[in-house]
Amino acid sequence: MSVLLIAEHNNKELKPFTLNVINAAKQIDEDIHVLLIGHNADSVAKQISEVSGVKKIIHVDNVIYENYVAENFVPVILKNAEGYTHIVSAANTFGKNLMPRVAANLDTSQISDIIKVISNDTFLRPIYAGNAFATVKSNDPKKCITVRPTSFDPAPSTGGSAEIVKGEASEEYSLTKFIKKEEIKSDRPELGTARIVISGGRGLQSGDNFKLITAVADKLNAAIGASRAAVDAGYITNDHQVGQTGKVVVPDLYIAVGISGAIQHLAGMKESKVIVAINKDGEAPIFSVADYGLEADLFEALPQFLEELNKLNTIQK
């Protein structure tokens, strides 16, 4: 029994959530092999080789893998899947795009978004927007699994000495072509891994008013999130969305501003260590999960909060 883990990276650095998935894979089996598909990603291979718990890295290097296209990645995974009982990846945009294709080609049932490993064939996963949990047992000889990375601590990035072997590429998929990639550059912490997140909802009333959120985020070195209602209203781009159809976050501090707390949003943040809610509606569902709640008009509360942060910064200097 052994685990094949699909690494997520940008050919220069390993994506942080891969470390969380490695830690989850350790609970399935100690024999963990990482499949690294990319181009000129030797530095990533070296980085993975030092991760505690990884036994081997299969490095597939080809120019057709310079940019991630799921249709190109799947044949390589299938070529290397023989002999493995589990194929795992993160339950993020990368894994959700990739793993269902792998499972379909292997004619196996995918086990999605697991938050706990009970045994090597039994797993716990949330259902109904996190309001219930399902214990799933799979008898499939080969199991395709996506892991909710925020439910597992990252594996230590040092202490390992995995061997690196070269893997073979597959034919390029001709019906799908990579055109271009547009990325939003930001000096802020990444939303999925930030220690502090401040999110705004429809209560902000406009995109211009998100500058209140931005000002506080700058002082706290926080990532900026949003509810789906705010994204749908055009206040902010969808890469900031937190929730069932957005990103799942588990920061040390989550500040929800003008967010009522629909169950879809709660599913993406209710595991945060400390939750602070600011809403003028005292009956808003967000208060049911908040550790600290302030029933107030956000347009009065946020400027006061910012003023206090400025005073604190002045004292510290």
N, C-alpha and C positions, 0 to 999 in steps of 0.2 A: 504494500500500500504506500502510495506517495502522492504528493500534491504538486500540480503545475500551476504556478501563479503568474498571471499576465501583468508585467510591469507597465506603469504609466509614467511617461517622461516626455521631455521636449528635445531629446538628443544631447542635451547639455547637463540637465539635472533631473534627478528622480523626483517625481511628484510626492509630496509628503504623505498622502493617503496610502501609498503603496506600503509604507512602513506599518500602518495600522492593519492592513490586510495580511501582511506577513505574520503579525502577532496573532491574528485570528487563525491563520493557517496552522500555526504551531499547535493549536488546541485540537486540530483535526489529526495531524500526523507530524512527526519530527522530521521526516524526510521531505524537505521543501526544495523544489527546483523552480527557478525563476526564468521565464521566457522573455527575453529582451529583444523586441523587434524595432529596428530603427536604422539610421544611417549616420556614420561617424559618431557613434555613441559610446566610444571606448571609456570615456570618463564616467558615464553612467554605469557601465559594467563594473568598473573598479569600485564605484560607490556601493553598488549592491553587494559586491563580494565581501565588503567589510561589515555588512549587516548581520547581527547575531541571529543564528538559526537557519540561515540559507546554506544549503549544501552544494548546490551547483547552479550555474547560470548558463543558459543556452542563448548565445548571442547571434541573432540573425541580422546581418548588415547588408543592406542593399539600397540603392538610391530610390527605389520605388517606395520605400518605407520612410523617406525623409519627412513626409507629412502623413498624419494619421488618416487613413481611409479604411473603414471597417471591412469593406469588401476585399481589400488586399491583406488585411491581418488574419482573417478567418482561415484561409487555406494553410497558412503557416502554422496556426494553432492546431488545426486538424492533423497536419503532417507530424507534429511533435506530441500529439495527445496519447498515442499508443503507449500502454504501460503505466498510465496514471489513473488513479481511481477518482481524483478530484481535480477540477479545473476551477480556479477562483479568480475573482477580480473585484474591484471596488464597485459599490452600488452608487456610482456617480454618473455623470454624463458619458464618460468614457465606457464604463462597464455596461450601462444600460443600453448603449448602442451596439456593443460588441457581443456580449454573452448570449443574448437570445438567438443570434445567428449561429453561434457555435453549438448551442443546445439543439437547435432545429436540425442542423447537419448531422449531429450525433444521434438524433432521434431519442433524446432524453428530456426529462422534465426539469426545467430550471428551478432552482430554489433561490428566491430573490430576497435581498435586503435583510439578511440574517443579523441578529443582534446578540446571539449567544450560541456557542457550540456546546450541545449537551453530550453528544458522542460523535463518532466519525460518520454516522448516518442519520443523526437526529439533530434538528436545529430549531431555534426559536426566532420567529419573525413577527413584526407588528402587522396588524390588519385593521381595516376600518379607521384609517387616519390615526393609528396609534391608540385607539380606544379599546382594542382587544389584542391578544397575542395568540398566535397559532404555533403549536409544536408540530413540526413537519418531519416525518421519517421517510427516507427514500431508499428503495430497494434496487434502484438502478445501478448497474455495475460501474458506470462512470457518471459522476455527479457534477453538474455545472452550477456554481454557487456565486452569487454576488453578496458582498459583505458591506453592511453599513459601517463605514470606517470610524465614525464618531463614537461608536459603541465599544471600541477597543483601543487600548493605549498603543502608541507606536512602538515597534520593536526597536531595541537599541541599535543605533547606527554604527556602532563600533564593536569590535570583539570577534567578528567573523573572519573566515578565511576560505570562502567558497572558490571552487575551481571554475574557470571560465572556458567553455567549449564553443566552437563555431557551429552554427546551425545553417541549414540550407534554406534559401529563399524559394518562393513559389512563383508561378506565372502571374504577371500583372493582370488584374481584372480590367477588361477593356471597356466595359459599359459604363464605368464610373470614373470620372477624372477629377483630380484635385485642381481647383481653379485658383483660389486665394484664401488667405486667412486674415481676418481683421480682429485685432485684439485691442482692448481698452487698457492702456498703460496707466498704472496708478502706483503711488508711493504708499498707499494704505495697505494694511495687512490683508491677506486673502480672506474673503468672507468665510470660507469653510473651515479655516484653521485659526482664525483670530481669537485672542483671549477676551476681547471686549467687542460687542456688537451693539450698535444703536440702530433701530429700525423705525421707519416712519410708515404711517398708514394713510387711509383716505382722509382722516381728520386734519391732515396738513393742507388740504383744499387746493393746492396747486404745486406744480413743479418748482416754482420760484421759492416757495416756502421751505423746500428741502434744504435751503442754505442754513436754516436753523439746526438741522440735523448735522450738516457738514461742519458747522462751527464747533459743536460739541465733540464730534468725532475727532477733529483736529487736536483738541485739548487732551482727549483721552487716548490718542493713538488707536482709535477704534475703527473697525470695518463698518461700512454702511449697508444696512439691509432694508427690505421693504416688504409690505404685504402684497398679495396678488392684486387687491383692489387698487393700491397705489400704482402698481405696474400697469394694470389694465387701463387706468385713467390717464396714463402717459406721463405721470409725475417723474418717473425714473426708469431706467432700462431694466429689462428682465433678468440680466445677470446678477441683480441685487435681490431677487425674489427669494424669500425664505418661506418654506412650507412644503406641503405634500408634493406639489408640482414644481417646487423650486429647490433650494438647497437646505439640507439639514445641518443645523449648527448646534454645537454644545460648548459655548464659551464659558469662561468663568463668570462673566457678567453680561446679561442681555437686557437692554433697555428698549421697551416697546412704547412708542410715542404715537398717540392717535390711532392705535390699532384696537379694534373691537375684540378680536380674538376668535375668529372662526376656527372650527376644528382643523381645517386644512392648514392654517397657519400654525396652530399649536403643535401639530404633528412635526413641524420642522424646528421647534425651538424649546419645547417644554422640558427637555432634559438638561437645559442650561443649569449651571451651578447656582447662580443667583439671578432672579428675574425681577426687574423693576418695571412697573407699568404706570404710564401717565395718560389719563383719559378723563374727560369731563363727565362721562356717563358712568355713574357708580355701579350700574348693573352690567357693565360690559363683561363678557366671559373671560377676558384676559386677566381680570382680577382673581379668578379662581385658581390660576396657576402661579400668580405673582407672589414673591416673597415680600416685596414692598410695593405698595400701591399709593398713588397720589391722584385723588379725584380733583382735577383742576384743569383750567383752560391751558392747553399746551403753549399758546401764544404768549401767555404770561409766565408759565412755569419754565420754559426753556431759556428765555433771556435771564431769568433769575439764577437758574442753574449755571449758565455760562458765566455770569458775574461772579458767582462763588468760586468757580474753577479758576477764573483769572486772579482772584484774591489769593487762592491757594498757591498758584504758580508764583505770584509775587513774593509770598512769604518764603517759599522754598528757595527762591533765588537769593 
